[in-house]
Amino acid sequence: KKNEVVVFSAEAGSSAAFSGKLLVVPMDGSHWVGIKAMAQELGRRGHRVTVVIPEVSMRMGPGKHYDTLTHPVPYGQSDIDVMVSMNGIMVRSDGPFMERMQTKFQHIKRVIDFIHVTAESLLFNDSFISYLEQQEFDAVLTDPVIPSGLLIARKLGLPTINLLRGIPCSLDMKSAGCPSPPSFVPRFFTGLSDRMNFKERLINTLVALLEPLFCRLLFWRFNNIAHKFLNEDVSVAE
């Protein structure tokens, strides 16, 4: 069960001038919507598209124009249901401030632990990764908010197509060496535009100062995962 690879085959699509083999490593939740649309369309055009998902997820599943590979995870549907139900608690505005902050922190920690466990279940499944290597894919399509797809692409020596709407901590800008002054560039989750008044710039600057703490909470374990998985001294930003 631990090293089982489950394949769901898709129906054959229309032929294309070039038929490539694309590996898709998506992120669950709303991020899956855009990735699924691309996987479906590329498969419909005749490319061989393979999507890697955990055996238990919130939204992800088989589709008509792509194949699905599932990998085992150490949690069940009930664990996901509990985590999703916490979202309703997160948006409530009643209750003491400290109690609300504690509840939000606990939920964020639960989500981050869930993300890391899912990634480790995939990346350290040696037989699964070996199977992917044998398929000789041409590229990897992934959502880089969770770097599992990027790590697999580096391991297999494949180019990546990254579909994203923003990475926490502006990690995409930092890794590319792009300037991102908080006076002009709105930070993740603030809801601000690039036309901020003085008060909004102060808020944006404060969020920018707190970003490193959140980054460490989210990505420091991935630095360790990357080192173990790739057997090289590399960070998530790299």
C-alpha positions as CSV (number, residue, x, y, z in Angstrom):
1,K,0.0,0.0,0.0
2,K,2.8,2.4,0.9
3,N,4.5,2.3,-2.5
4,E,1.5,1.6,-4.6
5,V,1.1,3.6,-7.8
6,V,-2.6,3.8,-9.0
7,V,-3.2,4.9,-12.6
8,F,-6.5,6.2,-13.9
9,S,-6.4,6.3,-17.7
10,A,-8.0,9.1,-19.8
11,E,-9.8,8.9,-23.1
12,A,-7.7,9.6,-26.2
13,G,-7.9,13.2,-27.4
14,S,-7.4,14.8,-30.8
15,S,-4.0,14.5,-32.5
16,A,-1.5,17.3,-32.3
17,A,1.5,18.2,-34.5
18,F,3.8,17.5,-31.6
19,S,2.6,15.1,-28.9
20,G,4.5,15.8,-25.7
21,K,4.5,14.1,-22.3
22,L,3.6,16.4,-19.5
23,L,3.8,15.7,-15.8
24,V,1.5,17.8,-13.6
25,V,2.1,18.3,-9.9
26,P,-0.8,20.5,-8.7
27,M,-1.8,22.1,-5.4
28,D,-5.1,21.3,-3.8
29,G,-7.9,23.7,-3.2
30,S,-8.8,26.6,-5.4
31,H,-5.3,26.4,-7.0
32,W,-6.4,23.2,-8.7
33,V,-9.0,24.9,-10.9
34,G,-6.5,26.6,-13.2
35,I,-4.1,23.6,-13.4
36,K,-7.0,21.3,-14.2
37,A,-8.2,23.5,-17.0
38,M,-4.7,23.5,-18.6
39,A,-4.3,19.7,-18.1
40,Q,-7.7,19.1,-19.7
41,E,-7.0,21.3,-22.7
42,L,-3.5,20.0,-23.3
43,G,-4.8,16.4,-23.1
44,R,-7.6,17.2,-25.5
45,R,-5.1,18.5,-28.0
46,G,-3.4,15.1,-28.0
47,H,-0.6,15.5,-25.5
48,R,-0.1,12.8,-22.9
49,V,-0.8,14.5,-19.6
50,T,-0.3,12.7,-16.2
51,V,-1.5,14.4,-13.0
52,V,0.0,13.4,-9.7
53,I,-2.4,13.7,-6.7
54,P,-2.7,12.2,-3.2
55,E,-5.2,9.4,-2.7
56,V,-7.2,11.7,-0.5
57,S,-7.8,15.3,-1.4
58,M,-10.2,18.2,-1.2
59,R,-10.9,18.8,-4.9
60,M,-8.5,16.9,-7.1
61,G,-9.4,13.8,-9.1
62,P,-9.5,12.0,-12.5
63,G,-10.5,13.8,-15.7
64,K,-11.5,13.0,-19.2
65,H,-8.3,14.1,-21.0
66,Y,-5.5,13.3,-18.6
67,D,-4.2,10.3,-16.7
68,T,-4.0,10.3,-12.9
69,L,-1.4,8.8,-10.6
70,T,-2.3,8.7,-6.9
71,H,0.2,8.3,-4.1
72,P,-0.6,7.2,-0.5
73,V,-0.8,9.7,2.3
74,P,-1.0,9.1,6.1
75,Y,-4.3,10.8,6.6
76,G,-8.0,10.2,5.7
77,Q,-11.0,12.2,4.4
78,S,-12.1,12.9,8.0
79,D,-8.8,14.8,8.6
80,I,-9.4,17.0,5.5
81,D,-13.0,17.6,6.5
82,V,-11.9,18.9,9.9
83,M,-9.4,21.2,8.3
84,V,-11.9,22.5,5.8
85,S,-14.5,23.1,8.5
86,M,-11.9,25.3,10.3
87,N,-12.2,27.8,7.5
88,G,-15.6,28.9,8.7
89,I,-14.2,29.5,12.2
90,M,-11.4,31.5,10.7
91,V,-13.7,34.1,9.1
92,R,-15.8,34.7,12.3
93,S,-15.3,38.1,13.9
94,D,-16.8,37.4,17.3
95,G,-15.0,36.4,20.4
96,P,-12.0,38.0,22.3
97,F,-9.1,39.1,20.1
98,M,-6.5,36.9,21.6
99,E,-8.8,33.9,21.3
100,R,-9.4,34.6,17.6
101,M,-5.6,35.0,17.0
102,Q,-4.9,31.7,18.8
103,T,-7.5,29.9,16.7
104,K,-6.1,31.3,13.5
105,F,-2.6,30.4,14.4
106,Q,-3.6,26.9,15.2
107,H,-5.4,26.5,11.9
108,I,-2.5,27.9,9.9
109,K,-0.1,25.5,11.7
110,R,-2.5,22.6,10.9
111,V,-2.6,23.6,7.2
112,I,1.2,23.9,7.1
113,D,1.7,20.5,8.7
114,F,-0.7,19.1,6.2
115,I,1.2,20.6,3.3
116,H,4.5,19.2,4.6
117,V,3.2,15.7,5.3
118,T,1.6,15.6,1.8
119,A,4.9,16.7,0.2
120,E,7.0,14.2,2.1
121,S,4.6,11.3,1.3
122,L,5.2,12.0,-2.4
123,L,8.9,12.9,-2.5
124,F,10.1,10.2,-0.3
125,N,8.1,7.4,-2.0
126,D,11.2,6.0,-3.8
127,S,9.3,3.6,-6.0
128,F,6.8,6.3,-7.1
129,I,9.6,8.8,-8.0
130,S,11.4,6.0,-9.8
131,Y,8.3,5.2,-11.8
132,L,8.0,8.9,-12.8
133,E,11.6,8.9,-14.0
134,Q,11.0,5.9,-16.2
135,Q,8.1,7.7,-18.0
136,E,10.5,10.2,-19.7
137,F,8.4,13.3,-19.4
138,D,9.2,16.4,-21.4
139,A,8.2,19.0,-18.8
140,V,6.5,19.6,-15.5
141,L,3.5,21.8,-15.0
142,T,3.1,22.9,-11.3
143,D,1.9,25.5,-8.9
144,P,5.1,26.6,-7.2
145,V,3.4,27.8,-4.0
146,I,4.2,24.2,-2.8
147,P,7.6,23.3,-4.3
148,S,7.0,19.6,-4.7
149,G,6.7,19.9,-8.4
150,L,9.8,22.0,-8.7
151,L,11.8,19.5,-6.7
152,I,10.6,16.6,-8.8
153,A,11.5,18.5,-12.0
154,R,15.0,19.2,-10.7
155,K,15.4,15.6,-9.7
156,L,14.3,14.4,-13.1
157,G,16.2,17.2,-15.0
158,L,13.0,18.6,-16.6
159,P,12.0,22.2,-17.4
160,T,9.0,23.6,-15.5
161,I,5.9,25.6,-16.4
162,N,4.8,27.5,-13.3
163,L,1.2,28.6,-12.9
164,L,0.7,30.9,-10.0
165,R,-1.2,34.0,-8.8
166,G,1.3,34.9,-6.1
167,I,3.6,33.2,-3.7
168,P,3.7,34.1,0.0
169,C,6.7,36.2,1.1
170,S,7.2,37.4,-2.5
171,L,9.5,34.4,-2.9
172,D,9.1,34.4,-6.6
173,M,10.5,38.0,-6.8
174,K,13.3,37.3,-4.3
175,S,14.4,34.2,-6.1
176,A,14.6,36.1,-9.4
177,G,16.4,39.1,-7.8
178,C,13.5,41.5,-8.6
179,P,13.3,44.7,-6.6
180,S,10.1,44.8,-4.5
181,P,9.9,47.9,-2.3
182,P,6.9,47.9,0.1
183,S,6.2,51.5,-0.7
184,F,5.0,50.5,-4.2
185,V,4.5,46.7,-4.3
186,P,1.5,45.4,-2.3
187,R,2.2,42.4,-0.1
188,F,0.4,39.1,-0.2
189,F,-3.0,38.9,1.7
190,T,-3.1,42.7,2.2
191,G,-5.7,43.3,-0.6
192,L,-3.9,46.6,-1.4
193,S,-3.3,47.9,-5.0
194,D,-0.1,49.4,-6.4
195,R,-1.7,52.9,-5.7
196,M,-1.5,53.2,-1.9
197,N,-2.0,56.2,0.3
198,F,0.4,56.9,3.2
199,K,-1.6,54.8,5.7
200,E,-1.7,51.9,3.3
201,R,2.0,52.1,2.7
202,L,2.7,51.9,6.4
203,I,0.5,48.8,6.7
204,N,2.2,47.3,3.7
205,T,5.6,48.0,5.2
206,L,4.6,46.4,8.5
207,V,3.4,43.3,6.6
208,A,6.7,43.2,4.7
209,L,8.6,43.2,8.0
210,L,6.6,40.3,9.3
211,E,6.9,38.3,6.1
212,P,10.3,36.6,7.0
213,L,8.6,35.0,10.1
214,F,5.8,33.6,8.0
215,C,8.3,32.5,5.3
216,R,10.3,30.6,7.9
217,L,7.2,28.9,9.2
218,L,6.1,27.8,5.7
219,F,9.4,27.1,3.9
220,W,12.1,26.2,6.3
221,R,11.1,22.5,6.4
222,F,11.1,22.5,2.6
223,N,14.7,23.5,2.7
224,N,15.4,20.4,4.7
225,I,13.2,18.3,2.4
226,A,15.0,19.7,-0.7
227,H,18.4,18.8,0.8
228,K,17.3,15.2,1.6
229,F,15.4,14.6,-1.7
230,L,18.0,16.1,-4.0
231,N,21.2,15.2,-2.0
232,E,22.5,18.7,-2.6
233,D,22.7,21.9,-0.7
234,V,19.9,23.9,-2.3
235,S,17.2,26.1,-0.9
236,V,13.6,26.5,-1.9
237,A,14.3,30.0,-3.3
238,E,17.1,28.5,-5.5
